Amino acid sequence: MRKFWLYSTLIIFAISMLLPFVVMFVISLSGDEAFFTNYKNINLSFCAYKNVFASIPVIKYFLNSLIVALITTIFQVLISALAGYGFARFDFRGRDVLFFIIILSMMVPPQVNIVPLFYLMSKLGWVNSYEALIVPGIFGGFGVFLMRQYFLSFSKDLEDAAKLDGCGVLKQFFFVALPCALPAVATLSIFTFVTTWNSFMWPLIITNTESMRTLAVGLTIFKGSFREITLWGELMACSCICSIPVILIFILGKKYLINNPMVGAVKED
Protein backbone atom coordinates (compact mmCIF):
# COMPACT_ATOMS: atom_id res chain seq x y z
CA MET A 1 0.00 0.00 0.00
CA ARG A 2 2.90 2.32 0.77
CA LYS A 3 4.38 1.75 -2.69
CA PHE A 4 0.99 2.43 -4.26
CA TRP A 5 0.75 5.88 -2.68
CA LEU A 6 4.40 6.58 -3.47
CA TYR A 7 4.05 5.72 -7.16
CA SER A 8 0.70 7.52 -7.37
CA THR A 9 2.30 10.68 -6.00
CA LEU A 10 5.20 10.40 -8.45
CA ILE A 11 2.81 9.90 -11.36
CA ILE A 12 0.81 12.98 -10.35
CA PHE A 13 4.00 15.05 -10.15
CA ALA A 14 5.16 13.69 -13.52
CA ILE A 15 1.85 14.61 -15.17
CA SER A 16 1.95 18.09 -13.63
CA MET A 17 5.46 18.59 -15.08
CA LEU A 18 4.52 17.31 -18.54
CA LEU A 19 1.19 19.14 -18.78
CA PRO A 20 2.67 22.56 -19.74
CA PHE A 21 4.64 20.93 -22.58
CA VAL A 22 1.50 19.18 -23.84
CA VAL A 23 -0.48 22.43 -23.72
CA MET A 24 2.33 24.27 -25.52
CA PHE A 25 2.41 21.66 -28.28
CA VAL A 26 -1.39 21.62 -28.68
CA ILE A 27 -1.51 25.44 -28.92
CA SER A 28 1.23 25.36 -31.57
CA LEU A 29 -0.95 23.03 -33.66
CA SER A 30 -4.33 24.64 -33.01
CA GLY A 31 -3.69 28.01 -34.62
CA ASP A 32 -3.90 31.56 -33.35
CA GLU A 33 -6.05 31.81 -30.19
CA ALA A 34 -8.19 28.82 -31.24
CA PHE A 35 -7.18 26.96 -28.10
CA PHE A 36 -8.57 29.75 -25.90
CA THR A 37 -11.71 30.70 -27.80
CA ASN A 38 -13.05 27.42 -29.18
CA TYR A 39 -11.10 24.60 -27.60
CA LYS A 40 -13.88 22.03 -28.25
CA ASN A 41 -13.42 22.23 -32.02
CA ILE A 42 -9.67 22.49 -32.47
CA ASN A 43 -8.28 21.73 -35.93
CA LEU A 44 -4.68 20.62 -35.60
CA SER A 45 -2.25 21.70 -38.32
CA PHE A 46 1.38 22.68 -38.79
CA CYS A 47 0.55 26.12 -40.23
CA ALA A 48 2.08 27.87 -37.22
CA TYR A 49 5.40 26.10 -37.79
CA LYS A 50 5.36 27.14 -41.46
CA ASN A 51 4.67 30.74 -40.44
CA VAL A 52 7.56 30.67 -37.97
CA PHE A 53 10.04 29.62 -40.64
CA ALA A 54 8.58 32.19 -43.01
CA SER A 55 8.65 35.06 -40.49
CA ILE A 56 12.09 34.74 -38.92
CA PRO A 57 15.39 33.00 -39.81
CA VAL A 58 14.83 30.18 -37.33
CA ILE A 59 17.76 28.10 -38.57
CA LYS A 60 20.17 31.02 -38.11
CA TYR A 61 18.85 31.76 -34.62
CA PHE A 62 19.01 28.06 -33.77
CA LEU A 63 22.63 27.74 -34.93
CA ASN A 64 23.63 30.88 -33.02
CA SER A 65 22.09 29.52 -29.82
CA LEU A 66 23.66 26.10 -30.37
CA ILE A 67 27.15 27.50 -31.03
CA VAL A 68 27.02 29.79 -28.00
CA ALA A 69 25.58 27.14 -25.67
CA LEU A 70 27.99 24.36 -26.71
CA ILE A 71 31.17 26.46 -26.59
CA THR A 72 30.16 28.09 -23.29
CA THR A 73 29.39 24.69 -21.76
CA ILE A 74 32.69 23.13 -22.88
CA PHE A 75 34.84 25.97 -21.58
CA GLN A 76 32.93 26.44 -18.33
CA VAL A 77 33.09 22.74 -17.50
CA LEU A 78 36.82 22.58 -18.27
CA ILE A 79 37.68 25.75 -16.32
CA SER A 80 35.44 24.81 -13.38
CA ALA A 81 36.88 21.28 -13.23
CA LEU A 82 40.48 22.57 -13.28
CA ALA A 83 39.75 25.21 -10.65
CA GLY A 84 37.75 22.82 -8.47
CA TYR A 85 40.51 20.21 -8.66
CA GLY A 86 43.09 22.81 -7.66
CA PHE A 87 41.03 23.95 -4.66
CA ALA A 88 40.37 20.35 -3.59
CA ARG A 89 43.84 18.86 -3.98
CA PHE A 90 46.41 21.65 -3.46
CA ASP A 91 47.19 23.71 -0.39
CA PHE A 92 48.44 27.14 -1.38
CA ARG A 93 48.54 30.56 0.25
CA GLY A 94 45.23 32.40 0.05
CA ARG A 95 43.30 29.35 -1.11
CA ASP A 96 40.45 29.73 1.39
CA VAL A 97 40.17 33.49 0.84
CA LEU A 98 40.06 33.07 -2.93
CA PHE A 99 37.42 30.34 -2.68
CA PHE A 100 35.39 32.55 -0.33
CA ILE A 101 35.47 35.34 -2.93
CA ILE A 102 34.25 32.89 -5.58
CA ILE A 103 31.36 31.89 -3.30
CA LEU A 104 30.53 35.56 -2.74
CA SER A 105 30.38 36.11 -6.50
CA MET A 106 27.46 33.65 -6.64
CA MET A 107 25.42 36.02 -4.46
CA VAL A 108 25.73 38.97 -6.87
CA PRO A 109 22.67 39.26 -9.17
CA PRO A 110 23.72 39.04 -12.84
CA GLN A 111 21.77 42.23 -13.61
CA VAL A 112 24.29 44.20 -11.52
CA ASN A 113 27.11 43.30 -13.92
CA ILE A 114 25.32 44.16 -17.17
CA VAL A 115 26.41 47.83 -17.44
CA PRO A 116 30.13 47.30 -16.63
CA LEU A 117 30.16 44.14 -18.74
CA PHE A 118 28.65 45.95 -21.73
CA TYR A 119 31.19 48.76 -21.29
CA LEU A 120 34.02 46.20 -21.27
CA MET A 121 32.67 44.46 -24.38
CA SER A 122 32.39 47.78 -26.21
CA LYS A 123 35.99 48.69 -25.32
CA LEU A 124 37.15 45.32 -26.63
CA GLY A 125 35.14 45.80 -29.82
CA TRP A 126 33.11 42.67 -29.16
CA VAL A 127 29.60 44.13 -29.31
CA ASN A 128 27.36 42.05 -31.58
CA SER A 129 29.82 39.15 -31.79
CA TYR A 130 30.16 35.56 -30.65
CA GLU A 131 32.94 36.58 -28.27
CA ALA A 132 30.54 38.80 -26.32
CA LEU A 133 27.95 36.03 -26.16
CA ILE A 134 30.41 33.34 -25.06
CA VAL A 135 33.29 34.77 -23.00
CA PRO A 136 31.24 36.24 -20.09
CA GLY A 137 29.65 32.85 -19.51
CA ILE A 138 32.70 30.58 -19.49
CA PHE A 139 33.38 31.11 -15.78
CA GLY A 140 30.91 30.59 -12.96
CA GLY A 141 31.26 30.32 -9.21
CA PHE A 142 28.66 27.57 -9.03
CA GLY A 143 30.70 25.33 -11.33
CA VAL A 144 33.88 25.76 -9.29
CA PHE A 145 31.98 25.06 -6.06
CA LEU A 146 30.28 21.96 -7.49
CA MET A 147 33.48 20.44 -8.89
CA ARG A 148 35.50 21.21 -5.73
CA GLN A 149 32.91 19.51 -3.51
CA TYR A 150 32.82 16.47 -5.78
CA PHE A 151 36.60 16.08 -5.90
CA LEU A 152 36.66 16.33 -2.11
CA SER A 153 34.07 13.57 -1.81
CA PHE A 154 36.09 10.66 -3.22
CA SER A 155 39.35 9.01 -2.23
CA LYS A 156 42.74 10.04 -3.58
CA ASP A 157 43.90 6.41 -3.80
CA LEU A 158 43.48 6.20 -7.59
CA GLU A 159 45.43 9.42 -8.06
CA ASP A 160 48.16 8.22 -5.70
CA ALA A 161 48.41 4.97 -7.69
CA ALA A 162 48.68 6.96 -10.93
CA LYS A 163 51.37 9.13 -9.33
CA LEU A 164 53.40 6.03 -8.45
CA ASP A 165 53.16 4.99 -12.11
CA GLY A 166 54.78 8.26 -13.12
CA CYS A 167 51.73 10.33 -14.04
CA GLY A 168 52.07 14.07 -13.59
CA VAL A 169 49.44 16.38 -12.17
CA LEU A 170 47.71 17.00 -15.50
CA LYS A 171 47.64 13.30 -16.36
CA GLN A 172 46.17 12.54 -12.94
CA PHE A 173 43.49 15.14 -13.58
CA PHE A 174 42.55 14.25 -17.17
CA PHE A 175 42.91 10.44 -16.99
CA VAL A 176 41.92 9.67 -13.39
CA ALA A 177 40.07 12.45 -11.58
CA LEU A 178 37.98 13.84 -14.45
CA PRO A 179 36.62 10.46 -15.68
CA CYS A 180 35.62 9.67 -12.09
CA ALA A 181 33.80 13.01 -11.87
CA LEU A 182 31.44 12.30 -14.79
CA PRO A 183 28.27 12.71 -12.65
CA ALA A 184 29.38 16.19 -11.57
CA VAL A 185 30.53 17.03 -15.11
CA ALA A 186 27.17 15.91 -16.53
CA THR A 187 25.27 17.92 -13.93
CA LEU A 188 27.29 21.06 -14.61
CA SER A 189 27.07 20.54 -18.38
CA ILE A 190 23.28 20.23 -18.34
CA PHE A 191 22.90 23.20 -16.00
CA THR A 192 25.24 25.40 -18.07
CA PHE A 193 23.76 24.39 -21.43
CA VAL A 194 20.18 24.99 -20.32
CA THR A 195 21.04 28.32 -18.67
CA THR A 196 22.96 29.56 -21.72
CA TRP A 197 20.38 28.28 -24.19
CA ASN A 198 17.57 30.05 -22.33
CA SER A 199 19.54 33.25 -21.75
CA PHE A 200 17.55 36.24 -22.92
CA MET A 201 18.64 39.52 -21.33
CA TRP A 202 22.35 39.48 -22.23
CA PRO A 203 21.92 38.38 -25.89
CA LEU A 204 19.17 40.98 -26.27
CA ILE A 205 21.48 43.76 -25.00
CA ILE A 206 24.76 42.77 -26.65
CA THR A 207 23.42 41.96 -30.15
CA ASN A 208 21.95 44.52 -32.52
CA THR A 209 21.64 42.68 -35.84
CA GLU A 210 19.38 39.84 -36.91
CA SER A 211 22.31 37.65 -37.92
CA MET A 212 23.60 37.48 -34.31
CA ARG A 213 20.32 36.96 -32.49
CA THR A 214 19.71 33.79 -30.52
CA LEU A 215 16.53 31.75 -30.59
CA ALA A 216 15.38 33.03 -27.18
CA VAL A 217 15.56 36.61 -28.47
CA GLY A 218 13.86 35.62 -31.72
CA LEU A 219 10.81 34.48 -29.75
CA THR A 220 9.97 38.07 -28.87
CA ILE A 221 8.91 38.87 -32.43
CA PHE A 222 5.70 36.90 -31.83
CA LYS A 223 5.01 38.48 -28.42
CA GLY A 224 2.87 41.56 -28.88
CA SER A 225 3.07 44.76 -26.87
CA PHE A 226 0.07 46.58 -25.41
CA ARG A 227 -0.80 47.84 -28.93
CA GLU A 228 -0.42 44.55 -30.76
CA ILE A 229 -1.76 41.03 -30.52
CA THR A 230 0.30 38.01 -29.52
CA LEU A 231 0.59 35.29 -32.14
CA TRP A 232 0.09 32.41 -29.77
CA GLY A 233 0.32 29.65 -32.36
CA GLU A 234 3.64 30.91 -33.74
CA LEU A 235 4.97 31.73 -30.27
CA MET A 236 4.25 28.21 -28.99
CA ALA A 237 5.61 26.64 -32.18
CA CYS A 238 8.88 28.53 -31.75
CA SER A 239 8.92 27.55 -28.06
CA CYS A 240 8.58 23.88 -29.04
CA ILE A 241 11.56 24.22 -31.40
CA CYS A 242 13.49 25.95 -28.63
CA SER A 243 12.77 23.08 -26.21
CA ILE A 244 14.15 20.28 -28.40
CA PRO A 245 17.91 20.69 -27.60
CA VAL A 246 17.22 21.05 -23.88
CA ILE A 247 15.27 17.78 -23.83
CA LEU A 248 17.93 15.99 -25.89
CA ILE A 249 20.82 17.18 -23.70
CA PHE A 250 18.99 15.93 -20.61
CA ILE A 251 18.31 12.53 -22.18
CA LEU A 252 21.96 12.16 -23.22
CA GLY A 253 23.29 13.11 -19.80
CA LYS A 254 20.68 11.34 -17.69
CA LYS A 255 22.63 8.11 -17.13
CA TYR A 256 25.65 10.02 -15.81
CA LEU A 257 23.43 11.71 -13.24
CA ILE A 258 22.43 8.29 -11.92
CA ASN A 259 25.58 6.21 -12.18
CA ASN A 260 28.69 6.92 -10.12
CA PRO A 261 31.92 5.64 -11.75
CA MET A 262 33.70 5.66 -8.36
CA VAL A 263 31.51 2.89 -6.99
CA GLY A 264 33.70 -0.20 -6.73
CA ALA A 265 36.77 1.62 -8.12
CA VAL A 266 38.58 1.53 -4.79
CA LYS A 267 38.39 -1.30 -2.29
CA GLU A 268 38.42 -0.04 1.27
CA ASP A 269 40.02 -2.16 3.99
N, C-alpha and C positions, 0 to 999 in steps of 0.2 A: 504493500500500500504506500509505503514511503517513496519507493521508486516511481510509482504512478504519479504522485503529486510533484515529484521532482521533475520528471520528464514533461509533465503537463505544463509546469511553469516555464521550462526551457522552450517548449514549443510556442507558448504564448509570447514570450519575449522575442523569439525568432520571427514570428509573424509580424509583430509590431515593428521590428527592424526592417523587414522586407516590404511592408505595406507602402511606405513612401516611394520606393523604387517602382513598384507595380503601378501606383497612381501616376507617377511621372511618365512611365512608358505608355499607359493608356491615353493620357492627355496628348502625348506626342502623336498618337495615331488617330485621335478623334477629331482633330481640326480645331480651329480657333474658337474657344469659349464653348464649344459644343458639350464638353464634359460638365460645365457648370449650369448651362441653361436647359439642356434637354438630354440628360444622362440616360434616360430610358431607351432612347432611339439613337444610339451612337453608331456611326458608320466609320469603321476603322479603315484607314488608308495611310500610305506613306507620302502623301502630298507635302506634309510639313517638312519631312527630311529633304525632299526635292527643293522646297523653297529655301531651306537653310543653305544648301550648296549653291543655289542660284543667287542668294543675297550677299553672302560673305565668302571670302576665300578660306573655307574650313580646313582644307588640307594644309595650307600655309600656316594657319594658326596652330593646327595640331602638331605639325613638325616643329614649330618654334617652342611650344610647350614641352614636347618630348625631348628635344635637344637640351633645353635648359634644365629640366627635371633630372634627366639621366646624368649629365655632367656634374651638376650640383650634388647629386646623391653619391656619385663615385668619389669625388674629392672630399666631401664632408665625412664620409665613412672612413676613408684612408687617413685623413688628418686627425679625426677624433680617435681612431684606433691607435695611431702612433702616440698621440698626446696622452691618452688614457693608459697605455702601456708604460710610458715614461713615468707618469705619476704613481702607478701601482708598483713598479719594480725598482725604481732608482730613488736613492735618498740624496738629494742635493739641496744646497742652501736656498732658502726662500720657497721651497716646494709647497708647503702648506699655505703660505700667504698667497702665492700665485693661484693655487687651486681655489682658495676662498674668493679671490677676485673673479675667477671664472664662474663660480656659483652665483656671485652677486650680479653678474651680467645677465643671468637668466631672469632676474627680477625686474629688469628694465623693459618697459613696454616697447615693442618695435616701432610704434608711431613716434616715439621720442627721437629716434635716430634718423628719421626720414629727411629732415632739412639738412643736417650736416652731411649725411650720406649723399644726398643729391648734389650738394655743393662740391664734395670730393669728386664725384663722378664727372661733373661738368669741368672741373679743373684738369682731370685726366683725359678729357675728350671722349668719354665713354657713353655719353648720353645717346639713347636710342641705339644700343649695341648689345650683342650677346654678353660682352664682358660685364656690363652694368647689371644684366639680369642674373649672371652666374656668380661672379666673384663675391658679392656681399653675403651670399648664402652658403659658401663652402666651409664656414666655421660656425660652430654652435656650442654653447656651453652645455646644453643637454647631452649632446653626443659624447663629449669628453667625460662628463659625469657618468653616463651609462657604461661606457667602455671601461673606465677606471674601476667601477664597482664590480664589473664582471671579471676583469682580470684579477682582482683581489679575492674573488670567490673560489677560485680553483687552485689546486696545488702546483708548486713550482717544480715538482719532480721530473716531469717531462722535459722542461727547459734545462734543468740541471743535467739530465742524461744527454741532451743534445749538446750541451756545453762540454761535457766530457769527450764527446765524439769530435770536438773541434769546431763546432758551429759558433759563429760570432753572434753579436747581439741582433743584427738585422735578420740573419738566418733563423735564429730562435723565434723572432717575432713573426716572420712571414711563413715559416714552415711548421712551426709548433703552436705558438700562442694564437695566431689569427685563425687557423683552421678549427681550433678548439672553441673559438668565440663566435662560431657561426650563428647561434641563436641571437646573440646580442647584435651582431652585424646585420642579420635579417630584420630584426626589430627596428634598428636605426635606419636601415635602408628604406623600409616601408614607410616609416614616420616621415623621413626627409622627402621621399618621392611624393607622397600624398600632400605634404605641406607646400612643397614647391609647385606641384601641379595645380593646386587650388589657389595659389597666391594671386591676389587681385590688386591690392593697393599699390605695391611697388612697381609691377609691370605697367600699371595704368599711368603712374607718375613719370617713369623713366623712359617710356617709349612715346613717340609722337608721330609715327608713320604706320600705315596699315601693314607693311611688310614685316614689322617687328612685333606686332601684337601677339599675345598668347591667347589660347582658347578661352580662358576665364574672362579676359577683357572683351573678347569678341562676343560673349554672351550678352553684353549690355546693349547691343544694337537692337535686340528684340524686347528689351525692357523699356516701356514707355514712361515718360515723365508725367507731371500732372496735366499736361495739355494733350498728351497722346495716349493711345491705347497700347496695351501690352499684347504682343502676339504670343499667346500662351502655347499654341501648338508648336511653333518654331522654337520658342524658348525651351520647352521641355525636350524637343528633339535634339537640340544642341546640347542640353544637359545630359541626355542619354549617351551621346557621342563622347562627351567629356568624362563620363563615368567609366568607360570601357577600360582604359589603361590602369585605373586605380583598382578595379576588380581583378584584372589579370595579375598585377604585381602582388596583390594579396594572395591569390591562389598559388602563384609560383613560390612565394616565401613562406607559405603556411607550415610546411613540414619542418622547416628550420626553427619555427617558433615553438614547436612541440618537442622535437627531439633534441637531446643534449649530447653532443659528441664526446663529452668528458666522462659520461657514465661508462664505467668499466675500463677506462683508459689507464687508470692507476690503481694498483691493488694495495690497499692499506693493510698494515700489519695489525 
